[in-house]
Amino acid sequence: MRFNQKGQSALEYLMTYGWALVVIVVVVAALVLLVGNPAEAGDTCSGPGAGLNITNQELGTSGWDLVISNISGRSITAVTPTGVSSPTPTVEGTYTPFTMTPGEEVTLTTAAGTFVADTHYRTEFSVDYHDGDFTRTVTFSCNGTA
């Protein structure tokens, strides 16, 4: 008889917490459906936030404009965009390495003609620079809809 009571207690325990897990899964699924997938959010860019930062962006059928800001607190030299990947647009033109003073903003534009209207894009954008001590590469992940 004691064996049945332990089994019953174990089964009740599993059922109680099993239902709680089911409720949690249903709530998370409902939030994803109602709010949407954050990875497909509107025009956003994120990166490491050290040295350089993307402060604004705009994606249209004519190209992807990225406003890059020097947030390092000191001048940085040899700032060179190294490309955009996935989809296949490349950085428009050839950039000669340039210097950015603290707080300065520079607008870079990707090549036109590769973006289709009402299509969602995600890309990686890299910039090389020298901060006075080391040469660094910062990579930004950007989302946008043309």
TORPA-4810 file (N, C-alpha, C, O; in nm, 3 decimals):
<nodes>
NODE_1_0.081_-0.119_0.000_0.000_0.000_0.000_0.086_0.127_0.000_0.051_0.225_-0.066_M
NODE_2_0.199_0.126_0.073_0.284_0.244_0.079_0.343_0.275_-0.058_0.361_0.392_-0.093_R
NODE_3_0.373_0.171_-0.136_0.430_0.190_-0.268_0.334_0.270_-0.356_0.379_0.357_-0.432_F
NODE_4_0.207_0.245_-0.349_0.108_0.316_-0.428_0.097_0.463_-0.388_0.074_0.549_-0.473_N
NODE_5_0.113_0.493_-0.260_0.104_0.631_-0.214_0.223_0.713_-0.266_0.206_0.829_-0.303_Q
NODE_6_0.343_0.654_-0.269_0.460_0.726_-0.321_0.444_0.750_-0.471_0.477_0.857_-0.522_K
NODE_7_0.394_0.650_-0.539_0.372_0.666_-0.683_0.268_0.772_-0.712_0.282_0.850_-0.806_G
NODE_8_0.164_0.774_-0.631_0.059_0.873_-0.649_0.114_1.014_-0.622_0.082_1.107_-0.695_Q
NODE_9_0.196_1.030_-0.519_0.255_1.160_-0.487_0.345_1.207_-0.601_0.341_1.324_-0.640_S
NODE_10_0.425_1.116_-0.655_0.513_1.151_-0.766_0.434_1.193_-0.889_0.468_1.290_-0.956_A
NODE_11_0.328_1.120_-0.917_0.244_1.152_-1.032_0.175_1.287_-1.015_0.168_1.365_-1.110_L
NODE_12_0.125_1.315_-0.897_0.062_1.445_-0.870_0.162_1.559_-0.885_0.129_1.664_-0.939_E
NODE_13_0.285_1.538_-0.837_0.390_1.638_-0.849_0.420_1.667_-0.996_0.425_1.783_-1.036_Y
NODE_14_0.440_1.562_-1.075_0.469_1.580_-1.217_0.353_1.647_-1.291_0.376_1.731_-1.378_L
NODE_15_0.232_1.611_-1.259_0.116_1.670_-1.326_0.104_1.819_-1.293_0.075_1.901_-1.381_M
NODE_16_0.126_1.854_-1.167_0.115_1.994_-1.126_0.216_2.080_-1.202_0.180_2.182_-1.260_T
NODE_17_0.342_2.040_-1.200_0.446_2.119_-1.267_0.441_2.104_-1.418_0.483_2.195_-1.490_Y
NODE_18_0.392_1.993_-1.466_0.374_1.976_-1.611_0.276_2.077_-1.667_0.300_2.136_-1.772_G
NODE_19_0.163_2.097_-1.597_0.065_2.196_-1.641_0.122_2.336_-1.635_0.093_2.419_-1.722_W
NODE_20_0.203_2.364_-1.534_0.266_2.497_-1.524_0.357_2.522_-1.644_0.358_2.632_-1.699_A
NODE_21_0.433_2.421_-1.684_0.520_2.436_-1.801_0.440_2.456_-1.929_0.479_2.534_-2.016_L
NODE_22_0.329_2.386_-1.941_0.243_2.402_-2.059_0.190_2.545_-2.066_0.187_2.605_-2.173_V
NODE_23_0.148_2.600_-1.954_0.097_2.737_-1.949_0.207_2.835_-1.990_0.181_2.928_-2.066_V
NODE_24_0.329_2.816_-1.941_0.440_2.904_-1.976_0.467_2.900_-2.126_0.486_3.004_-2.187_I
NODE_25_0.469_2.782_-2.185_0.494_2.768_-2.329_0.384_2.838_-2.409_0.414_2.906_-2.507_V
NODE_26_0.259_2.823_-2.368_0.148_2.887_-2.439_0.159_3.040_-2.430_0.135_3.109_-2.529_V
NODE_27_0.195_3.093_-2.315_0.208_3.238_-2.298_0.322_3.292_-2.386_0.305_3.394_-2.452_V
NODE_28_0.436_3.224_-2.387_0.548_3.269_-2.470_0.511_3.264_-2.617_0.541_3.357_-2.692_V
NODE_29_0.444_3.157_-2.660_0.402_3.145_-2.800_0.306_3.258_-2.837_0.316_3.315_-2.945_A
NODE_30_0.212_3.291_-2.748_0.117_3.399_-2.773_0.190_3.533_-2.786_0.156_3.614_-2.872_A
NODE_31_0.288_3.557_-2.700_0.364_3.683_-2.708_0.440_3.694_-2.840_0.443_3.801_-2.901_L
NODE_32_0.501_3.585_-2.884_0.574_3.589_-3.011_0.479_3.616_-3.126_0.513_3.691_-3.218_V
NODE_33_0.361_3.556_-3.124_0.264_3.578_-3.231_0.209_3.720_-3.230_0.191_3.781_-3.336_L
NODE_34_0.181_3.773_-3.110_0.122_3.906_-3.101_0.224_4.018_-3.122_0.195_4.116_-3.190_L
NODE_35_0.342_4.003_-3.065_0.443_4.108_-3.071_0.527_4.094_-3.197_0.567_4.195_-3.255_V
NODE_36_0.555_3.975_-3.239_0.638_3.952_-3.356_0.777_3.908_-3.317_0.815_3.909_-3.200_G
NODE_37_0.851_3.869_-3.416_0.988_3.822_-3.396_1.081_3.941_-3.388_1.088_4.019_-3.483_N
NODE_38_1.154_3.959_-3.276_1.244_4.074_-3.265_1.354_4.075_-3.370_1.405_4.182_-3.405_P
NODE_39_1.393_3.959_-3.421_1.498_3.953_-3.523_1.452_4.016_-3.654_1.535_4.054_-3.737_A
NODE_40_1.321_4.026_-3.673_1.268_4.086_-3.795_1.208_4.223_-3.768_1.121_4.269_-3.842_E
NODE_41_1.254_4.287_-3.662_1.203_4.418_-3.626_1.238_4.518_-3.735_1.312_4.486_-3.828_A
NODE_42_1.185_4.639_-3.723_1.210_4.742_-3.824_1.357_4.774_-3.839_1.443_4.693_-3.803_G
NODE_43_1.386_4.889_-3.891_1.523_4.928_-3.919_1.601_4.944_-3.788_1.580_5.040_-3.713_D
NODE_44_1.691_4.851_-3.762_1.774_4.856_-3.641_1.915_4.813_-3.675_1.937_4.736_-3.768_T
NODE_45_2.011_4.863_-3.597_2.150_4.819_-3.606_2.202_4.800_-3.465_2.170_4.878_-3.375_C
NODE_46_2.280_4.697_-3.447_2.342_4.677_-3.317_2.486_4.636_-3.338_2.522_4.576_-3.440_S
NODE_47_2.568_4.669_-3.242_2.709_4.636_-3.248_2.767_4.639_-3.108_2.693_4.651_-3.010_G
NODE_48_2.898_4.628_-3.098_2.960_4.620_-2.966_2.954_4.750_-2.887_2.968_4.746_-2.764_P
NODE_49_2.933_4.864_-2.952_2.919_4.990_-2.880_3.049_5.045_-2.824_3.047_5.131_-2.736_G
NODE_50_3.162_4.998_-2.874_3.291_5.050_-2.829_3.363_5.111_-2.949_3.378_5.046_-3.053_A
NODE_51_3.407_5.233_-2.936_3.481_5.298_-3.045_3.390_5.361_-3.147_3.386_5.484_-3.160_G
NODE_52_3.316_5.280_-3.221_3.224_5.329_-3.324_3.084_5.276_-3.295_3.067_5.169_-3.236_L
NODE_53_2.987_5.354_-3.336_2.847_5.314_-3.317_2.766_5.364_-3.436_2.794_5.470_-3.490_N
NODE_54_2.665_5.288_-3.475_2.573_5.335_-3.579_2.461_5.409_-3.507_2.386_5.350_-3.430_I
NODE_55_2.451_5.539_-3.533_2.353_5.622_-3.463_2.223_5.638_-3.541_2.121_5.677_-3.485_T
NODE_56_2.226_5.607_-3.673_2.106_5.618_-3.753_2.126_5.536_-3.880_2.239_5.514_-3.924_N
NODE_57_2.017_5.493_-3.938_2.024_5.419_-4.064_1.895_5.435_-4.140_1.790_5.464_-4.083_Q
NODE_58_1.904_5.414_-4.269_1.785_5.414_-4.354_1.811_5.319_-4.470_1.914_5.327_-4.538_E
NODE_59_1.717_5.228_-4.492_1.727_5.134_-4.602_1.616_5.164_-4.701_1.498_5.170_-4.665_L
NODE_60_1.654_5.184_-4.825_1.558_5.205_-4.931_1.606_5.133_-5.056_1.714_5.074_-5.057_G
NODE_61_1.526_5.137_-5.161_1.566_5.069_-5.284_1.689_5.133_-5.346_1.755_5.073_-5.431_T
NODE_62_1.720_5.257_-5.305_1.837_5.325_-5.361_1.965_5.295_-5.283_2.072_5.335_-5.327_S
NODE_63_1.957_5.227_-5.170_2.077_5.193_-5.094_2.052_5.194_-4.944_1.943_5.228_-4.898_G
NODE_64_2.155_5.158_-4.870_2.148_5.151_-4.725_2.241_5.259_-4.670_2.363_5.248_-4.683_W
NODE_65_2.183_5.364_-4.609_2.262_5.472_-4.550_2.284_5.443_-4.403_2.189_5.417_-4.328_D
NODE_66_2.410_5.447_-4.361_2.446_5.421_-4.221_2.522_5.542_-4.168_2.621_5.585_-4.228_L
NODE_67_2.476_5.599_-4.055_2.545_5.710_-3.991_2.630_5.651_-3.879_2.578_5.599_-3.780_V
NODE_68_2.762_5.661_-3.895_2.856_5.605_-3.798_2.911_5.718_-3.713_2.951_5.822_-3.764_I
NODE_69_2.913_5.697_-3.580_2.958_5.798_-3.487_3.080_5.748_-3.408_3.086_5.631_-3.370_S
NODE_70_3.177_5.837_-3.386_3.294_5.804_-3.305_3.257_5.828_-3.159_3.244_5.942_-3.116_N
NODE_71_3.242_5.721_-3.083_3.206_5.733_-2.941_3.322_5.693_-2.850_3.302_5.665_-2.732_I
NODE_72_3.443_5.689_-2.906_3.559_5.643_-2.830_3.612_5.748_-2.731_3.684_5.714_-2.637_S
NODE_73_3.578_5.875_-2.753_3.629_5.980_-2.665_3.762_6.036_-2.711_3.816_6.126_-2.646_G
NODE_74_3.817_5.984_-2.820_3.941_6.037_-2.876_3.941_6.018_-3.027_3.859_5.944_-3.080_R
NODE_75_4.032_6.086_-3.094_4.039_6.074_-3.239_4.081_5.932_-3.278_4.166_5.871_-3.214_S
NODE_76_4.019_5.883_-3.385_4.058_5.753_-3.439_4.098_5.773_-3.584_4.042_5.858_-3.653_I
NODE_77_4.195_5.696_-3.629_4.249_5.713_-3.764_4.230_5.585_-3.844_4.191_5.481_-3.791_T
NODE_78_4.258_5.596_-3.972_4.252_5.482_-4.064_4.115_5.415_-4.061_4.105_5.292_-4.068_A
NODE_79_4.008_5.495_-4.052_3.873_5.441_-4.052_3.841_5.395_-4.194_3.841_5.475_-4.288_V
NODE_80_3.814_5.266_-4.210_3.793_5.210_-4.342_3.678_5.111_-4.340_3.688_5.008_-4.275_T
NODE_81_3.567_5.140_-4.411_3.461_5.041_-4.425_3.516_4.920_-4.501_3.581_4.936_-4.605_P
NODE_82_3.490_4.800_-4.450_3.546_4.681_-4.515_3.440_4.597_-4.584_3.472_4.492_-4.639_T
NODE_83_3.316_4.642_-4.584_3.218_4.571_-4.665_3.089_4.537_-4.595_3.078_4.543_-4.472_G
NODE_84_2.995_4.501_-4.675_2.863_4.458_-4.632_2.842_4.320_-4.690_2.878_4.294_-4.804_V
NODE_85_2.783_4.231_-4.611_2.759_4.096_-4.662_2.616_4.054_-4.632_2.555_4.104_-4.538_S
NODE_86_2.564_3.965_-4.712_2.435_3.899_-4.691_2.320_3.999_-4.676_2.295_4.037_-4.562_S
NODE_87_2.250_4.043_-4.777_2.267_4.003_-4.916_2.397_4.057_-4.972_2.490_4.082_-4.895_P
NODE_88_2.407_4.074_-5.099_2.536_4.100_-5.160_2.571_4.244_-5.192_2.660_4.265_-5.274_T
NODE_89_2.509_4.347_-5.133_2.555_4.482_-5.167_2.695_4.504_-5.113_2.733_4.444_-5.012_P
NODE_90_2.771_4.589_-5.177_2.904_4.623_-5.130_2.908_4.771_-5.094_2.819_4.847_-5.133_T
NODE_91_3.009_4.812_-5.022_3.021_4.952_-4.987_3.040_5.032_-5.114_3.125_5.000_-5.197_V
NODE_92_2.958_5.137_-5.129_2.962_5.218_-5.251_3.094_5.291_-5.262_3.136_5.360_-5.168_E
NODE_93_3.160_5.277_-5.376_3.286_5.348_-5.399_3.400_5.287_-5.319_3.384_5.187_-5.249_G
NODE_94_3.515_5.348_-5.333_3.632_5.307_-5.258_3.662_5.416_-5.157_3.686_5.531_-5.195_T
NODE_95_3.660_5.382_-5.030_3.685_5.482_-4.928_3.834_5.489_-4.898_3.898_5.388_-4.872_Y
NODE_96_3.887_5.609_-4.903_4.023_5.632_-4.857_4.014_5.637_-4.704_3.925_5.702_-4.651_T
NODE_97_4.104_5.570_-4.634_4.098_5.576_-4.488_4.093_5.721_-4.439_4.165_5.806_-4.489_P
NODE_98_4.009_5.747_-4.343_3.991_5.884_-4.294_3.999_5.886_-4.142_3.998_5.781_-4.078_F
NODE_99_4.006_6.007_-4.085_4.015_6.027_-3.941_3.882_6.081_-3.890_3.816_6.159_-3.958_T
NODE_100_3.844_6.038_-3.770_3.722_6.088_-3.706_3.758_6.145_-3.569_3.826_6.081_-3.490_M
NODE_101_3.710_6.268_-3.542_3.731_6.328_-3.412_3.623_6.276_-3.316_3.523_6.220_-3.362_T
NODE_102_3.640_6.293_-3.184_3.539_6.244_-3.090_3.402_6.306_-3.118_3.390_6.428_-3.130_P
NODE_103_3.301_6.223_-3.128_3.164_6.267_-3.152_3.130_6.291_-3.297_3.014_6.315_-3.329_G
NODE_104_3.227_6.286_-3.387_3.200_6.311_-3.529_3.116_6.199_-3.589_3.130_6.082_-3.553_E
NODE_105_3.028_6.237_-3.681_2.944_6.141_-3.751_2.975_6.144_-3.900_2.998_6.250_-3.959_E
NODE_106_2.975_6.025_-3.962_3.001_6.011_-4.104_2.892_5.922_-4.162_2.857_5.820_-4.102_V
NODE_107_2.839_5.959_-4.280_2.737_5.877_-4.346_2.801_5.793_-4.455_2.869_5.846_-4.543_T
NODE_108_2.778_5.663_-4.450_2.826_5.570_-4.553_2.705_5.512_-4.624_2.601_5.489_-4.562_L
NODE_109_2.717_5.489_-4.754_2.606_5.438_-4.834_2.650_5.312_-4.908_2.757_5.308_-4.968_T
NODE_110_2.565_5.210_-4.905_2.592_5.090_-4.982_2.546_5.111_-5.125_2.474_5.205_-5.155_T
NODE_111_2.589_5.023_-5.212_2.554_5.033_-5.354_2.404_5.019_-5.374_2.337_4.947_-5.300_A
NODE_112_2.353_5.088_-5.474_2.210_5.083_-5.506_2.180_4.968_-5.603_2.271_4.906_-5.658_A
NODE_113_2.054_4.943_-5.621_2.011_4.848_-5.722_2.003_4.704_-5.675_1.967_4.617_-5.754_G
NODE_114_2.034_4.677_-5.550_2.030_4.540_-5.501_1.916_4.515_-5.403_1.898_4.402_-5.357_T
NODE_115_1.841_4.619_-5.369_1.735_4.606_-5.271_1.598_4.610_-5.339_1.573_4.697_-5.423_F
NODE_116_1.512_4.518_-5.304_1.377_4.509_-5.360_1.280_4.570_-5.260_1.288_4.541_-5.140_V
NODE_117_1.189_4.653_-5.307_1.092_4.719_-5.219_1.012_4.616_-5.139_0.982_4.508_-5.189_A
NODE_118_0.979_4.651_-5.014_0.899_4.569_-4.922_0.964_4.434_-4.892_0.895_4.338_-4.861_D
NODE_119_1.097_4.428_-4.901_1.170_4.306_-4.868_1.255_4.333_-4.745_1.320_4.437_-4.734_T
NODE_120_1.254_4.237_-4.651_1.331_4.251_-4.527_1.474_4.202_-4.550_1.495_4.096_-4.609_H
NODE_121_1.572_4.281_-4.504_1.712_4.246_-4.519_1.781_4.247_-4.383_1.746_4.324_-4.294_Y
NODE_122_1.879_4.159_-4.369_1.966_4.156_-4.251_2.108_4.148_-4.306_2.136_4.070_-4.396_R
NODE_123_2.197_4.231_-4.251_2.333_4.234_-4.304_2.435_4.256_-4.193_2.401_4.302_-4.084_T
NODE_124_2.557_4.223_-4.222_2.671_4.250_-4.133_2.755_4.358_-4.201_2.789_4.345_-4.319_E
NODE_125_2.788_4.462_-4.129_2.866_4.574_-4.182_2.989_4.592_-4.095_2.977_4.609_-3.974_F
NODE_126_3.107_4.589_-4.154_3.232_4.598_-4.078_3.309_4.726_-4.111_3.308_4.773_-4.225_S
NODE_127_3.377_4.780_-4.009_3.462_4.898_-4.026_3.592_4.872_-3.948_3.589_4.833_-3.831_V
NODE_128_3.705_4.894_-4.015_3.836_4.885_-3.949_3.877_5.025_-3.906_3.845_5.123_-3.974_D
NODE_129_3.948_5.037_-3.793_4.000_5.167_-3.749_4.116_5.146_-3.653_4.135_5.037_-3.598_Y
NODE_130_4.195_5.252_-3.633_4.306_5.250_-3.538_4.273_5.350_-3.427_4.248_5.467_-3.455_H
NODE_131_4.275_5.303_-3.302_4.233_5.390_-3.191_4.350_5.456_-3.118_4.331_5.510_-3.009_D
NODE_132_4.469_5.452_-3.176_4.587_5.510_-3.111_4.673_5.403_-3.046_4.794_5.421_-3.030_G
NODE_133_4.611_5.293_-3.008_4.685_5.183_-2.948_4.683_5.058_-3.036_4.786_4.993_-3.057_D
NODE_134_4.565_5.025_-3.089_4.548_4.902_-3.165_4.464_4.926_-3.289_4.386_5.021_-3.295_F
NODE_135_4.480_4.839_-3.388_4.391_4.839_-3.503_4.277_4.744_-3.469_4.299_4.630_-3.428_T
NODE_136_4.155_4.792_-3.485_4.037_4.714_-3.446_3.940_4.702_-3.563_3.942_4.782_-3.657_R
NODE_137_3.856_4.601_-3.556_3.746_4.584_-3.651_3.618_4.576_-3.570_3.609_4.497_-3.476_T
NODE_138_3.521_4.656_-3.607_3.391_4.651_-3.540_3.289_4.605_-3.645_3.288_4.654_-3.758_V
NODE_139_3.203_4.512_-3.606_3.102_4.459_-3.697_2.964_4.489_-3.641_2.935_4.462_-3.524_T
NODE_140_2.878_4.544_-3.726_2.742_4.579_-3.687_2.645_4.485_-3.757_2.665_4.449_-3.874_F
NODE_141_2.539_4.444_-3.687_2.431_4.366_-3.746_2.315_4.461_-3.769_2.268_4.526_-3.675_S
NODE_142_2.267_4.470_-3.892_2.160_4.564_-3.926_2.041_4.491_-3.987_2.057_4.396_-4.064_C
NODE_143_1.921_4.537_-3.951_1.795_4.489_-4.008_1.725_4.605_-4.072_1.733_4.718_-4.024_N
NODE_144_1.656_4.579_-4.181_1.579_4.685_-4.245_1.488_4.631_-4.354_1.509_4.522_-4.406_G
NODE_145_1.388_4.708_-4.386_1.297_4.677_-4.494_1.304_4.788_-4.596_1.285_4.905_-4.565_T
NODE_146_1.333_4.750_-4.719_1.349_4.849_-4.827_1.216_4.912_-4.862_1.210_4.998_-4.950_A
</nodes>
